[in-house]
């Protein structure tokens, strides 16, 4: 019998772009230019094609929000480049959420995954090899948050590395579904947990542990093995906490690092301090500023003046409140790198 290969379609291209994005994110410091920008253009184009091929009321409403947000934030922005950068995060996030909210889209994307499992495996192998090399060689560390060296791998920064590990681990979870349980796969998951702890980026501890939980829940059928794995996993997490740099990060922020002057500010790495500043600025704005926002770049200048750090709000909803109205229904950054 002659097998006919399935014709490549937009969903295949979208899935391949996601795989390439995952790999280029975790290795982005190795390239002289940003491959992620290229993949993002492709991803956005695929999402728009699929969403506009079948127009629903919610799709039209979201497109209106996107266009109005682009116009108003650009009008009010003092730094067009910074505003455009965050606008891209917002648009990509909205399109992805709109895309995955449709069951038919999820089904088509899953079929593309099934068609490209060999490519998925190759991307996973390359990603984990890059993690292992950068971790064991010692070249993947950088000093930040005090005098401790934190794991940045080939991603360039601690948070970029932690977020890219979560992306790769999510792909690994998808690849592992309905496959026979193996201790090697479990070891790979535990390695991902340890690597995230080594970055010192506390935000990503919860998602990596959730991925670990889903792996144990859906990939292990035997209750005896599952109980054993939970026990091994618990011990492994304790080991990761005690032998990674995450404790140094907690110690740094609790001792007054990152602008902290109170226990709450220490626990939130100073976030509660500039959240109060940002919310106060929103409440004190005039009618036009409250309705339409002040551009996504505004919060950077505000925090630079008030807390001496040119940073974003570190809270998607607060960032949206100050940035542009009509868009507060969706998070801006699914992965802020």
C-alpha positions as CSV (number, residue, x, y, z in Angstrom):
1,X,0.0,0.0,0.0
2,X,1.3,3.5,-0.9
3,X,1.0,6.0,1.9
4,X,0.2,9.5,1.0
5,X,1.9,12.1,3.2
6,X,-0.4,14.7,4.7
7,X,-0.1,18.1,3.0
8,X,1.5,20.8,5.1
9,X,-1.0,23.4,6.2
10,X,-1.0,26.5,8.3
11,X,-1.4,24.5,11.6
12,X,1.8,22.5,10.7
13,X,3.7,25.8,10.1
14,X,2.4,27.2,13.4
15,X,3.4,24.2,15.4
16,X,6.9,24.1,13.7
17,X,7.3,27.8,14.5
18,X,6.5,27.1,18.1
19,X,9.1,24.4,18.3
20,X,11.7,26.7,16.7
21,X,10.7,29.5,19.1
22,X,11.3,27.2,22.1
23,X,14.7,26.2,20.9
24,X,15.9,29.7,19.9
25,X,14.7,31.1,23.2
26,X,16.7,28.6,25.3
27,X,19.8,29.2,23.1
28,X,19.2,32.8,22.0
29,X,22.6,34.2,23.3
30,X,24.3,31.9,20.7
31,X,23.0,33.9,17.7
32,X,24.2,37.3,16.5
33,X,20.5,38.4,15.9
34,X,17.1,37.6,17.4
35,X,15.6,34.5,15.7
36,X,12.6,34.9,18.0
37,X,11.5,38.0,16.1
38,X,11.4,36.0,12.9
39,X,9.4,33.1,14.5
40,X,7.1,35.6,16.2
41,X,6.2,37.2,12.8
42,X,5.5,33.7,11.4
43,X,3.4,32.7,14.5
44,X,1.4,35.9,14.4
45,X,0.7,35.5,10.7
46,X,-0.5,31.9,11.2
47,X,-2.7,32.9,14.1
48,X,-4.2,35.7,12.1
49,X,-4.8,33.4,9.1
50,X,-6.6,30.8,11.2
51,X,-8.6,33.3,13.2
52,X,-9.7,35.3,10.2
53,X,-10.7,32.2,8.2
54,X,-13.7,31.8,10.5
55,X,-14.9,35.1,12.0
56,X,-16.8,34.9,15.3
57,X,-18.2,37.8,17.2
58,X,-15.5,37.4,19.9
59,X,-12.8,37.4,17.1
60,X,-14.2,40.7,15.7
61,X,-14.4,42.3,19.1
62,X,-10.8,41.3,20.0
63,X,-9.5,42.6,16.6
64,X,-11.2,45.9,17.4
65,X,-9.5,45.9,20.8
66,X,-6.1,45.2,19.2
67,X,-6.4,47.9,16.6
68,X,-7.8,50.5,19.0
69,X,-5.0,49.6,21.5
70,X,-2.4,50.0,18.8
71,X,-3.7,53.4,17.8
72,X,-4.2,54.9,21.3
73,X,-1.0,53.6,22.9
74,X,1.0,54.9,19.9
75,X,-0.7,58.3,20.1
76,X,0.1,58.7,23.8
77,X,3.6,57.1,23.8
78,X,6.7,59.2,24.4
79,X,9.0,56.3,23.5
80,X,7.5,54.7,20.4
81,X,10.1,51.9,20.3
82,X,9.3,50.7,23.9
83,X,5.6,51.1,23.4
84,X,5.8,49.0,20.2
85,X,7.8,46.3,21.9
86,X,5.2,45.8,24.6
87,X,2.3,46.2,22.1
88,X,3.8,43.1,20.3
89,X,3.7,41.2,23.6
90,X,0.1,42.2,24.0
91,X,-1.0,41.4,20.5
92,X,0.7,38.0,20.5
93,X,-0.9,37.1,23.9
94,X,-4.4,38.1,22.8
95,X,-4.1,36.2,19.5
96,X,-2.9,33.0,21.3
97,X,-5.6,33.1,23.9
98,X,-8.2,33.7,21.2
99,X,-6.8,30.9,19.2
100,X,-6.7,28.3,21.9
101,X,-10.2,29.2,23.2
102,X,-11.5,27.5,20.1
103,X,-11.7,23.7,20.5
104,X,-11.3,23.1,16.7
105,X,-8.0,25.1,16.7
106,X,-6.6,23.0,19.6
107,X,-7.6,19.8,17.8
108,X,-5.9,20.9,14.6
109,X,-2.7,22.0,16.4
110,X,-2.7,18.6,18.3
111,X,-2.9,16.8,15.0
112,X,0.1,18.8,13.8
113,X,2.0,17.7,16.9
114,X,1.2,14.0,16.1
115,X,2.5,14.5,12.6
116,X,5.8,16.0,13.7
117,X,6.8,14.0,16.8
118,X,10.2,13.2,15.3
119,X,10.9,16.9,15.0
120,X,9.5,17.5,18.5
121,X,11.9,14.9,19.8
122,X,14.9,16.5,18.0
123,X,14.0,19.9,19.4
124,X,13.7,18.5,22.9
125,X,17.0,16.7,22.7
126,X,18.8,19.8,21.4
127,X,17.2,21.9,24.2
128,X,18.1,19.6,27.0
129,X,21.7,19.1,25.6
130,X,22.1,22.9,25.6
131,X,20.8,23.1,29.2
132,X,23.2,20.3,30.4
133,X,26.2,21.8,28.6
134,X,25.6,25.3,30.0
135,X,24.9,24.0,33.5
136,X,27.8,21.6,33.8
137,X,30.4,23.8,32.0
138,X,29.8,26.7,34.4
139,X,29.7,29.2,31.5
140,X,25.9,29.5,31.9
141,X,26.0,31.5,35.1
142,X,25.9,35.2,35.8
143,X,26.0,37.3,39.0
144,X,22.8,39.2,40.0
145,X,20.8,39.8,43.2
146,X,23.7,40.0,45.5
147,X,27.0,38.1,45.1
148,X,25.5,34.8,43.9
149,X,25.9,33.3,40.4
150,X,22.6,32.4,38.9
151,X,21.9,30.1,36.0
152,X,21.2,31.9,32.7
153,X,22.3,29.1,30.3
154,X,22.4,30.3,26.7
155,X,19.2,32.3,27.2
156,X,21.0,35.4,28.3
157,X,19.0,36.2,31.5
158,X,17.7,34.3,34.5
159,X,14.0,35.0,33.7
160,X,14.5,34.2,30.0
161,X,16.1,30.9,31.0
162,X,13.5,30.0,33.5
163,X,10.6,30.8,31.1
164,X,12.2,28.9,28.2
165,X,12.8,25.8,30.5
166,X,9.0,25.9,31.2
167,X,8.2,26.1,27.5
168,X,10.5,23.1,26.7
169,X,9.2,21.1,29.7
170,X,5.6,21.8,28.5
171,X,6.5,20.4,25.1
172,X,8.2,17.4,26.8
173,X,5.0,16.8,28.8
174,X,3.0,16.8,25.6
175,X,5.5,14.5,24.0
176,X,5.4,12.1,27.0
177,X,1.6,11.8,27.1
178,X,0.3,8.3,26.5
179,X,3.8,6.9,26.5
180,X,5.1,4.3,28.8
181,X,6.5,5.6,32.0
182,X,10.3,5.7,32.3
183,X,12.6,6.8,35.0
184,X,14.6,8.6,32.4
185,X,11.7,10.8,31.6
186,X,11.2,11.5,35.3
187,X,14.8,12.3,35.7
188,X,14.4,14.8,32.8
189,X,11.5,16.5,34.6
190,X,13.5,16.6,37.8
191,X,16.4,18.2,36.0
192,X,14.0,20.9,34.6
193,X,12.8,21.6,38.2
194,X,16.4,21.9,39.4
195,X,17.4,24.1,36.5
196,X,14.5,26.5,37.2
197,X,15.6,26.7,40.9
198,X,19.1,27.5,39.8
199,X,18.0,30.5,37.8
200,X,16.7,32.2,41.0
201,X,13.6,33.3,39.2
202,X,10.9,32.5,41.8
203,X,8.0,33.3,39.5
204,X,8.6,30.1,37.5
205,X,8.7,27.7,40.4
206,X,4.9,27.3,40.4
207,X,4.5,26.6,36.6
208,X,7.4,24.1,36.6
209,X,5.9,22.2,39.6
210,X,2.5,22.2,37.9
211,X,4.0,20.6,34.9
212,X,5.7,18.0,37.1
213,X,2.4,17.3,38.8
214,X,0.6,16.8,35.4
215,X,3.3,14.5,34.2
216,X,2.9,12.3,37.3
217,X,-0.8,12.4,37.1
218,X,-1.3,11.6,33.5
219,X,1.8,9.5,32.5
220,X,1.9,7.1,35.4
221,X,-1.0,4.5,35.5
222,X,0.2,2.3,38.4
223,X,-0.8,3.7,41.8
224,X,2.2,2.1,43.4
225,X,4.6,3.6,41.0
226,X,2.8,6.9,41.3
227,X,3.1,7.0,45.1
228,X,6.8,6.1,44.8
229,X,7.3,8.9,42.2
230,X,5.5,11.4,44.4
231,X,7.9,10.4,47.2
232,X,11.0,10.6,45.0
233,X,9.7,13.8,43.5
234,X,9.2,15.4,46.9
235,X,12.7,14.4,48.0
236,X,14.1,15.7,44.7
237,X,12.4,19.1,45.1
238,X,13.9,19.3,48.6
239,X,17.3,18.5,47.2
240,X,16.8,21.1,44.4
241,X,15.9,23.7,47.0
242,X,18.8,23.0,49.3
243,X,21.4,22.6,46.5
244,X,20.3,25.4,44.1
245,X,20.6,29.1,44.2
246,X,17.0,29.8,44.9
247,X,17.6,30.0,48.7
248,X,20.1,32.7,48.0
249,X,17.5,34.7,46.1
250,X,15.0,34.4,49.0
251,X,17.7,35.5,51.4
252,X,18.6,38.4,49.2
253,X,15.1,39.8,48.8
254,X,14.2,39.2,52.5
255,X,17.3,41.1,53.7
256,X,16.3,44.3,51.8
257,X,17.5,43.6,48.3
258,X,15.6,45.0,45.3
259,X,14.5,48.3,47.0
260,X,12.7,46.4,49.8
261,X,12.3,48.2,53.1
262,X,9.5,46.0,54.6
263,X,8.9,42.3,54.9
264,X,6.1,42.5,52.3
265,X,8.4,44.4,49.9
266,X,11.1,41.8,50.5
267,X,8.8,38.9,49.8
268,X,7.6,40.5,46.5
269,X,11.1,41.6,45.5
270,X,10.0,45.2,45.7
271,X,6.9,44.7,43.6
272,X,4.5,45.8,46.2
273,X,6.4,49.1,46.4
274,X,6.1,50.0,42.7
275,X,2.7,48.4,42.4
276,X,1.4,51.0,44.9
277,X,3.2,53.8,42.9
278,X,1.7,52.5,39.6
279,X,-1.8,52.2,40.9
280,X,-1.6,55.6,42.5
281,X,-0.6,57.1,39.1
282,X,-3.5,55.4,37.4
283,X,-6.0,56.7,40.0
284,X,-4.6,60.2,39.7
285,X,-4.8,60.4,35.9
286,X,-7.3,62.6,34.1
287,X,-10.4,61.2,32.3
288,X,-8.7,60.6,29.0
289,X,-5.7,58.9,30.7
290,X,-8.0,56.6,32.8
291,X,-10.1,55.7,29.7
292,X,-7.4,55.3,27.1
293,X,-4.2,54.8,29.1
294,X,-0.9,56.6,28.6
295,X,1.0,54.2,26.4
296,X,2.9,51.0,27.3
297,X,6.1,53.0,27.7
298,X,4.7,55.2,30.5
299,X,5.2,52.8,33.4
300,X,9.0,52.6,32.7
301,X,9.5,56.3,33.1
302,X,7.2,56.4,36.1
303,X,9.1,53.7,37.9
304,X,12.4,55.3,37.0
305,X,11.3,58.5,38.6
306,X,9.6,57.1,41.7
307,X,11.7,54.0,42.6
308,X,14.8,54.6,40.6
309,X,14.4,51.5,38.3
310,X,13.3,51.7,34.7
311,X,11.2,48.6,34.8
312,X,7.7,47.5,33.7
313,X,5.0,46.9,36.3
314,X,5.7,43.2,36.8
315,X,2.0,42.7,36.8
316,X,0.1,42.3,33.6
317,X,-3.1,43.9,34.7
318,X,-1.5,47.0,36.3
319,X,0.7,47.3,33.1
320,X,-2.5,47.3,31.0
321,X,-4.3,49.8,33.3
322,X,-1.5,52.3,32.7
323,X,-0.8,51.3,29.1
324,X,-4.0,51.2,27.3
325,X,-7.7,50.7,27.9
326,X,-10.0,48.2,26.4
327,X,-7.4,45.6,26.8
328,X,-7.5,44.8,30.4
329,X,-9.4,41.6,29.8
330,X,-6.3,39.7,28.7
331,X,-2.7,39.4,30.1
332,X,0.0,41.2,28.2
333,X,2.9,38.8,28.6
334,X,2.5,35.1,28.5
335,X,6.3,34.9,28.5
336,X,8.2,38.1,29.2
337,X,11.8,37.6,28.0
